[in-house]
Amino acid sequence: MNLVDIITAKPVLIGIHLGFAILAIDAFLWLLGEMRRTPWQLRHLRLTAFIGVLAYAISWLAGGYYYVKFYGTLVKPIIKASEAPWVHNIVMETKEHIFLFIIPLAVTAALIAWLKEEDWRALNIRRPSLILVGFVSGLGLLIGLMGFIISASARWGGGA
């Protein structure tokens, strides 16, 4: 088995998807705390914002590849044939759509983190910025909960 086969194996993809999602959520929670501090430490803000966006992007790519390669052919039929087909129809569809716009929201929050504190205050965007960063973290947690429901449904429906 070569490295590509190992990296694209189902459990490894799920691990990358989940691990980097957790890292992204943590980074944006850290960013929220850093944005509330005075004075701003630009290096910390920029580092946490970069880590958060990069981690969401890696999770997004791993999750997308998993979805195309495995979910549609292996997992979806199990869920659709289970006693809870609504899990795919509602939870997975919702997760997919939220996941599509979490990256642009994360990038927007990261761009705000690149502002100097005086510019940030002059623009009077403190409250919206904090809400956005918290929202990006909260969406990540919501997506994680949806992933848990989907995985549990697949296992309950007979899949692994």
N, C-alpha and C positions, 0 to 999 in steps of 0.2 A: 504494500500500500504506500503510495507516494504522499507527499505533503499536501497537495491539492485535495486528494481524496480524504485525508484526515480533516483538513479545515472545512470541507464541505459536507462532512458527515452530519447527520441530523442532530445528535446531542451536542456536538461542538458548536454548530450554528445557533442552536437555542441558547447555549451557554454564553456565546459572544453577544447575542441579541440581548439577553437579560443582564449580563454583567455590565455591558456598556450603557444600558438604559439606567441601571442603578447608579453608575458613575455620573451620568449626565444629571440625574435628579439631584444627587448630592452636590454636584458642582453648582447647580442653579440655586440650591438652598444656601450654599456657601456664598454665592454671589449676592443673594438677598441680604445676608448678614453684613457683607462687606459694603453694600450700598447704603446701609443704615448707619455705618460708622462715619465719624467726622474726626479729622479730615480724611479724605479718600486716599487710599493707597493704590495708585493707578496700576502698579505692577500686579498687585493681588487681584484687582478687578479684571484686568486684561487676561491674566492667567486663568482665573476661574471661568470667565466667559469663553475663552478659547477651548478649555478642557470640556466644558459643557456642550458646546456646539459640535466639537469633534466627536465626543462620545455619543451624542444623539445621532450624528451622521453614520458612525460605524454601526450602531444598533439598527438604524434604519436600513442600511445596506444588507446586513446579516439577516434581518427579519424579512426583507423583501426577497432575498435569494431563497430563504427557507420557504417562504410562501409559494414562490413560483416552482421550486424544485420538489417540495414535499407536501405542503399543506393541501394544495388543490387536489392532488391525486391520492394521498394517503389519509389525511386527517379529516378533511371536509366531508367525504362520504360517510365516515363513521359517525360524525356529529349529526349529519342530515338524517341518518337512519336511526338515530337514538331516540329516546323519549323526549329529548329536548332539542329539536331541530332549530328552534328559535335562537339558540346560542350562536349559530353561524349567521342566521338571517338578521339578527339584531346586534348582538354583541360584537361579532367579528366585523361586520360591515361598519359599525360605529367606530371600532378601533382603527380600521383601515383609514377612514376619513379623518379622524383626529390626527393620526400619525402623519398624514400627508401635509398638514399645516403646522405641525409642531416645529419642524426645521425652520421655516420662515419666521415663526415667532421667536425661536431661540436666537436666530441670527439678528433679529431686530433688538432683542434684549442685549445681546453681545455688543452691537454697535453703540448702544446707549452707554454701556460700560466703558467704551473707549473715549467718552467725553471727559473733559476736565471738569472737576467738581464745580467750579465757578460758572462754566458754560451750562452745565446741567441745572444749576440753581437759576441762572438767568433765563433759561427756557421755561422754567416753572413746570418741570415734568417729574418732580420727585415722586409724588403719589402715583401717577400712571406708570412710572418706571418700576416702582416696587410692586405694584399690582401685576404688571406684565411678568416680571421675574418670578413672582409667586405663582402666577397662573401657569407658566411653563413647567414649574416643578409639580404643581398639582395635576396638570394634564399627564405628566409622566407617571405619576402614581395611579391615576385613573386608568391609564393604558395598561399598567402592570396588573391592576385588579382584573381588568378585562381579559388579559392573557391568562391569568390564573383560572378564571371561569371557563375559558375555552379549553385549556389543558385538562381541567377537571372533567369537563363534559366529554372530551375525547376518551379519557381513561374510563369514565363511567359507562360510556357507550361501547366499550370493548377494545379501544385502541391503547397504544402505549406512548 
